[in-house]
Amino acid sequence: MCESKESLEASLAGIVSSLDPDSMHGIHAKSLVSYFSRIERLAVAGKTLCARRVATTGVYELDGHRDPSSWLAAETGESLGSAVSILRTAENIADLREIEDAFRSGELSGTQARELTETAKLDPSCQKELLDLAKDEDLIALKRACERLKATHRREQDEQAREAAVHENRSLRTFIDADGAFRLDARLSKSSGARILAALKSEARKVFDDARRSGVTESSRAYLADGLVNLVCGGSDQSQKALCHLRVDLAALKRGSLGQGEMCELEGIGPISIATATDLLGDSVAKLLVTSANDVHSVFNLGRYIPAKVYSALLERDPCCVVPGCSSTRNLETDHREIPFIKGGPVNLANCCRVCRYHHQLKTHRGYALEGEPGAWVWVHPDGTRQTGRARESEPEEPDGGDSHNAGDPRPPPGSVNLFDGPPDIAASEPAKSETAASETATSRSALF
């Protein structure tokens, strides 16, 4: 094998050294690109499979490396992240025979193999389906399909745990690159990323409009960068909330979890859990596309804003967080208590209460619950403990200026259509509804969910 390996390398080196691309016909050059791509795929497969053996035998330690990924990065001249990805693919592919055979035969690139193995390890029976997708789709479409399949096979609880784990390990670092440019690198949850992207795109459109009026044309990335500076440094008009586009299957929305072939996606982010979508709706105006199969049933612009009369009553009734033992009065969120907002919970005084951001996060992501009624609230812990008095100290209040789901003006953002107030032409022609009428409207509309 050594002789054939050295002979193959020498032959390939001879071909590459004698290449004169400038004198080639374009068709000939095109065919050589395909030829070298096949060789590259075979080489990547061989490298990946052998790297797995190096990792399992521990021989990387002979070169003074403490782990196989640092050894592989040094050996290949690639980044540490790339080396980690290769070793993960090598580990996953060991139990996926169909994908490994395709990889060995040069049908898959390293990136395709990574996407397929990450998905197939959740359900090995879908290997053939994935290989067909790799043949028929480009890489972007393949990644999107893999994300959907992974979202389908993960349990809703698992997805919530993943989201919570990412949030726990959130980070942001800044550094100056080789060109002297200031750089940002953030690690955030999908819901946080969706909020940031929606706000950035909204602000970038304003920057673009100003630039166009001035006769200046720049790249979309430049406008996004300017939008980030405006948002962070206060050069933005933030009177309107950002718009997110959410696509979700009707059955999944009713059930509260994703089933086989169902979808819950945010434009620009990809698949998310139903719980993440529920939490996200509070901070944005979300354009919700309710679908099943290939049919779009309804399109709504959703916002969790509270009608003025109900909001005023909430301010009077709940001057501070209603969780027993908490007295926070800043950045309170209007939490839909008994019937969740995403399940058509009515926007009335009986179904709403005000909680601080800390307890809202516990209730949304950590399994806590709020029961009882005004004056007799009960905070239920995940282990079943029921807290009724000042059983705990209140959380330190956050400084003014933070966002909240319903901070400030209770009116809807201009141009939005609220799920509970009816279409614009009806809302404009009818007098303001009473709280009871608004509740009845909300209940009837909730049948859609």
C-alpha positions in Angstrom: 0.0 0.0 0.0 2.9 2.3 0.8 4.2 2.0 -2.8 0.8 2.6 -4.4 0.2 5.6 -2.0 3.6 7.2 -2.9 3.0 6.5 -6.6 -0.5 8.1 -6.5 0.9 11.1 -4.7 3.7 11.5 -7.3 1.3 11.1 -10.2 -1.0 13.8 -8.8 1.9 16.1 -8.0 3.1 15.7 -11.6 -0.3 16.6 -13.0 -0.7 19.7 -10.8 2.9 20.9 -11.5 2.4 20.7 -15.2 -0.9 22.5 -15.3 -1.1 25.6 -17.5 -4.7 26.9 -16.8 -4.3 30.1 -18.9 -3.8 28.1 -22.1 -6.7 25.7 -21.5 -10.0 25.7 -23.2 -12.7 26.6 -20.6 -14.5 23.3 -21.1 -11.3 21.4 -20.3 -10.7 23.5 -17.2 -14.3 22.8 -16.1 -13.8 19.1 -16.4 -10.6 19.2 -14.4 -12.3 21.1 -11.6 -14.8 18.2 -11.4 -11.9 15.7 -11.5 -10.0 17.4 -8.7 -13.2 17.8 -6.6 -13.7 14.0 -6.7 -10.1 13.5 -5.6 -10.6 16.0 -2.9 -13.7 14.3 -1.6 -11.9 10.9 -1.5 -8.9 12.5 0.3 -11.2 14.1 2.9 -12.9 10.8 3.5 -9.6 9.0 3.9 -8.3 11.8 6.2 -11.5 11.7 8.3 -11.5 7.9 8.8 -7.8 7.7 9.6 -8.1 10.6 12.1 -10.7 8.6 13.9 -8.2 5.8 14.4 -5.5 8.2 15.6 -8.0 9.6 18.1 -9.0 6.1 19.5 -5.4 4.9 19.7 -4.0 8.0 21.4 -0.9 8.2 19.2 -1.3 11.9 18.8 0.4 12.2 22.3 3.6 11.0 20.6 3.9 14.5 19.0 3.2 16.2 22.4 -0.4 17.1 21.7 -2.9 16.8 24.6 -5.9 16.0 22.4 -6.6 14.7 18.9 -8.2 18.0 17.7 -5.1 20.1 18.4 -2.9 17.4 16.7 -5.2 17.3 13.6 -5.2 21.1 13.3 -1.4 21.2 13.4 -1.1 18.3 10.9 -3.5 19.8 8.4 -2.9 23.5 8.9 -6.6 24.1 9.4 -8.3 25.8 12.3 -9.0 24.0 15.6 -12.8 24.3 14.9 -12.4 22.6 11.5 -10.4 19.8 13.2 -13.1 19.3 15.9 -15.7 19.1 13.1 -13.8 16.4 11.2 -13.4 14.3 14.4 -17.1 14.7 15.2 -18.0 13.5 11.7 -15.6 10.6 12.1 -17.2 9.6 15.4 -20.8 9.9 14.1 -20.2 8.1 10.8 -19.0 4.9 12.5 -22.5 3.7 13.2 -24.0 5.0 9.9 -23.0 2.4 7.3 -24.9 3.8 4.3 -23.5 7.3 4.7 -20.0 5.9 5.4 -20.1 3.9 2.1 -21.2 7.0 0.2 -18.4 9.0 1.9 -15.8 6.4 1.0 -16.8 6.3 -2.6 -16.4 10.1 -3.0 -20.1 11.0 -3.3 -20.0 13.3 -0.3 -17.9 16.3 0.6 -16.7 16.8 4.2 -19.4 19.4 4.8 -22.1 17.2 3.4 -20.9 14.3 5.5 -21.0 16.5 8.6 -24.5 17.6 8.0 -25.8 14.1 7.2 -24.2 12.4 10.2 -25.3 15.1 12.7 -28.9 14.5 11.5 -28.8 10.7 11.0 -27.4 10.0 14.5 -30.9 11.1 15.7 -32.6 8.7 13.4 -30.4 6.2 11.5 -33.4 5.0 9.4 -33.4 8.3 7.4 -29.9 7.7 5.9 -31.3 7.0 2.4 -33.5 10.0 2.5 -30.6 12.2 3.5 -28.3 10.8 0.7 -31.0 11.5 -1.9 -31.2 15.1 -0.6 -27.4 15.4 -0.9 -27.6 14.4 -4.5 -30.5 16.6 -5.4 -30.0 19.8 -3.3 -27.3 22.4 -3.0 -25.6 22.8 0.4 -27.8 25.6 1.7 -31.0 23.6 0.9 -29.4 20.5 2.4 -28.6 22.3 5.6 -32.1 23.6 5.8 -33.6 20.2 5.3 -31.3 18.7 7.9 -32.3 21.3 10.5 -35.9 20.5 9.9 -35.4 16.8 10.3 -33.4 17.4 13.5 -36.1 19.6 14.9 -38.7 17.0 14.2 -36.8 14.2 16.0 -35.8 16.2 19.0 -38.4 16.2 21.8 -39.8 19.6 22.8 -38.3 19.2 26.2 -34.9 18.5 24.7 -35.1 21.6 22.5 -36.0 23.7 25.5 -33.1 22.3 27.5 -30.7 23.0 24.5 -32.0 26.6 24.4 -31.6 27.0 28.1 -28.1 25.5 28.0 -27.0 27.9 25.2 -28.5 30.8 27.2 -26.6 29.7 30.3 -23.3 29.8 28.3 -24.0 33.0 26.4 -21.0 35.2 25.8 -19.7 38.1 23.8 -16.1 39.0 23.1 -14.5 41.9 21.3 -11.1 42.1 19.6 -9.1 43.9 17.1 -8.2 42.0 13.9 -5.1 42.1 11.8 -6.5 45.0 9.7 -7.1 47.1 12.9 -10.8 46.6 12.7 -13.0 46.3 15.8 -14.7 42.8 15.8 -17.6 41.3 17.8 -18.2 37.6 18.4 -21.3 36.6 20.3 -22.8 33.3 21.3 -26.5 33.6 22.0 -29.7 31.6 21.9 -31.8 31.4 18.8 -34.6 33.5 20.3 -32.1 36.3 21.2 -30.5 36.0 17.8 -33.9 36.4 16.1 -34.6 39.6 18.1 -31.2 41.0 17.2 -31.6 40.1 13.5 -35.1 41.6 13.3 -34.0 44.8 14.9 -30.8 45.0 12.8 -32.7 44.5 9.5 -35.3 47.1 10.5 -32.6 49.7 11.3 -30.6 48.8 8.2 -33.6 49.6 6.1 -33.7 53.1 7.6 -29.9 53.5 7.0 -30.4 52.3 3.4 -33.3 54.9 2.8 -31.1 57.7 4.2 -28.2 56.6 2.0 -30.4 56.4 -1.1 -31.7 59.9 -0.6 -28.1 61.0 -0.4 -27.1 59.2 -3.5 -24.8 56.8 -1.7 -24.7 53.1 -2.5 -23.0 50.6 -0.2 -23.3 46.9 0.5 -26.1 45.4 2.7 -23.5 44.3 5.2 -22.4 47.9 5.6 -26.0 49.0 6.3 -26.3 46.2 8.9 -23.1 47.5 10.5 -24.4 51.0 10.6 -27.7 49.7 12.0 -25.9 48.0 14.8 -24.0 51.2 15.8 -27.3 53.2 15.7 -29.1 50.6 17.9 -26.3 50.3 20.5 -25.3 54.0 20.6 -28.7 55.5 20.6 -28.9 56.8 17.0 -32.0 54.8 16.3 -35.7 55.6 16.7 -36.8 52.6 18.6 -40.5 53.6 19.0 -41.5 50.6 16.8 -40.8 47.0 17.7 -38.9 44.8 15.3 -40.8 42.4 12.9 -40.1 38.7 13.0 -41.5 36.2 10.5 -42.6 33.0 12.1 -43.8 29.9 10.2 -45.6 27.2 12.2 -47.9 24.3 11.5 -51.4 24.6 12.9 -51.3 21.1 14.5 -48.0 21.8 16.2 -49.2 25.1 17.5 -52.3 23.5 19.0 -50.3 20.6 20.5 -47.4 22.7 21.8 -44.7 20.4 20.2 -43.5 19.4 16.8 -44.4 16.2 15.1 -43.1 14.3 12.1 -42.8 16.7 9.1 -44.1 19.7 11.0 -42.5 23.1 10.9 -41.7 26.0 13.4 -39.2 28.3 11.8 -38.0 31.9 12.1 -36.8 33.6 8.9 -33.0 34.1 9.2 -32.7 31.7 12.1 -34.2 28.4 11.1 -36.1 25.8 13.1 -37.0 26.7 16.7 -39.0 25.0 19.4 -42.7 26.0 20.1 -41.6 27.2 23.5 -39.0 29.5 22.0 -41.5 30.9 19.6 -43.9 31.5 22.5 -41.3 33.4 24.4 -40.2 35.4 21.3 -43.6 36.7 20.5 -43.5 38.8 23.6 -40.6 41.0 22.4 -41.6 41.5 18.8 -44.4 42.0 16.4 -44.4 38.6 14.8 -45.9 37.8 11.4 -47.4 34.4 12.0 -48.0 32.0 9.1 -50.3 29.2 10.3 -49.9 26.2 8.0 -50.5 22.6 7.5 -49.1 20.4 4.8 -48.6 22.8 1.9 -51.5 25.1 2.7 -51.2 28.5 4.5 -54.4 28.8 6.6 -54.0 32.3 8.0 -51.5 35.1 8.3 -51.6 37.3 11.5 -49.5 40.1 12.8 -49.2 39.3 16.5 -48.3 41.4 19.4 -48.8 40.9 23.1 -49.9 44.5 23.7 -52.7 45.0 26.1 -55.9 47.1 25.4 -55.6 50.5 27.2 -58.4 49.8 29.7 -57.0 46.4 30.7 -53.5 47.8 30.9 -54.6 50.6 33.2 -56.4 48.1 35.5 -53.3 46.0 35.6 -51.1 49.0 36.6 -53.5 49.6 39.5 -54.0 46.0 40.6 -50.4 44.8 40.2 -48.0 47.7 41.1 -45.2 45.2 41.6 -44.3 41.6 40.6 -47.1 39.4 41.9 -44.9 36.4 42.8 -45.0 36.0 46.5 -41.8 37.4 48.1 -40.9 39.6 45.2 -41.5 43.4 45.2 -39.7 44.4 42.0 -41.5 47.3 40.3 -39.2 47.9 37.2 -39.3 46.3 33.8 -42.4 44.2 34.7 -43.8 41.9 32.0 -47.5 41.3 31.4 -47.6 37.6 31.6 -50.5 35.6 30.2 -51.2 33.4 33.1 -53.9 30.8 32.9 -54.2 30.4 29.1 -50.9 31.1 27.3 -50.9 33.8 24.7 -49.8 31.3 21.9 -52.8 29.1 22.7 -55.3 32.0 22.3 -55.3 33.2 25.9 -57.6 36.2 26.1 -56.2 39.6 26.8 -58.4 40.4 29.8 -57.8 41.3 33.4 -58.6 37.8 34.6 -56.0 36.1 32.4 -53.1 38.6 32.9 -50.8 39.6 35.7 -47.5 41.5 36.0 -44.2 39.7 36.9 -40.6 40.8 36.9 -38.2 39.6 34.1 -36.5 37.2 36.5 -39.6 35.3 37.4 -40.9 35.4 33.9 -37.8 33.6 32.8 -38.3 31.0 35.5 -41.9 30.4 34.5 -41.1 30.3 30.8 -38.0 28.1 30.8 -37.5 26.5 34.2 -40.8 24.7 34.9 -42.1 27.2 37.5 -45.8 28.1 37.6 -48.0 30.8 38.9 -51.4 29.9 40.3 -54.1 31.4 42.5 -55.7 34.8 42.1 -55.0 38.5 42.9 -54.2 38.8 46.6 -53.7 35.0 46.9 -51.0 34.2 44.4 -49.1 30.9 44.7 -45.6 30.3 43.1 -45.2 26.7 42.3 -41.6 25.3 42.1 -40.7 22.5 39.7 -40.5 20.0 42.6 -44.1 20.9 43.6 -43.2 23.2 46.5 -45.9 25.9 46.8 -44.7 29.3 47.9 -47.4 31.7 49.3 -45.7 34.2 51.6 -42.3 35.9 51.7 -40.5 32.6 51.4 -37.6 34.1 49.5 -35.9 37.5 49.1 -36.9 39.4 46.0 -34.4 39.6 43.1 -32.4 42.9 42.8 -34.2 45.3 40.5 -32.8 45.9 37.1 -31.8 49.4 36.2 -34.2 51.5 34.1 -33.9 51.4 30.3 -34.2 47.6 29.7 -36.6 46.2 27.3 -39.7 44.3 28.4 -42.5 42.5 26.7 -45.0 45.3 27.4 -43.0 48.2 28.7 -44.3 51.7 27.9 -47.2 52.4 25.6 -49.8 49.6 25.6 -51.0 50.6 22.1 -50.0 48.4 19.1 -47.1 49.4 16.9 -48.3 51.5 14.0 -49.4 49.5 11.0 -49.8 46.2 12.8 -53.0 44.1 12.9 -53.7 42.7 16.3 -55.1 39.2 16.6 -57.7 40.2 19.0 -59.0 43.5 17.6 -60.0 42.4 14.1 -58.9 43.6 10.7 -58.1 47.4 10.2 -61.3 48.2 8.3 -63.5 46.8 11.0 -61.5 48.3 13.9 -61.5 51.7 12.2 -65.3 51.8 11.7 -66.5 50.4 15.1 -66.3 52.1 18.5 -63.9 50.9 21.1 -64.9 47.5 22.5 -65.5 46.9 26.2 -63.2 44.5 28.0 -65.9 41.8 27.9 -66.3 42.2 24.2 -62.6 42.1 23.6 -62.4 38.9 25.7 -65.2 37.3 23.6 -63.4 38.2 20.4 -60.2 36.7 21.8 -61.9 33.5 22.7 -63.5 33.1 19.3 -60.3 33.8 17.5 -58.4 31.3 19.7 -60.3 28.5 17.9 -57.8 29.0 15.1 -55.0 27.8 17.4 
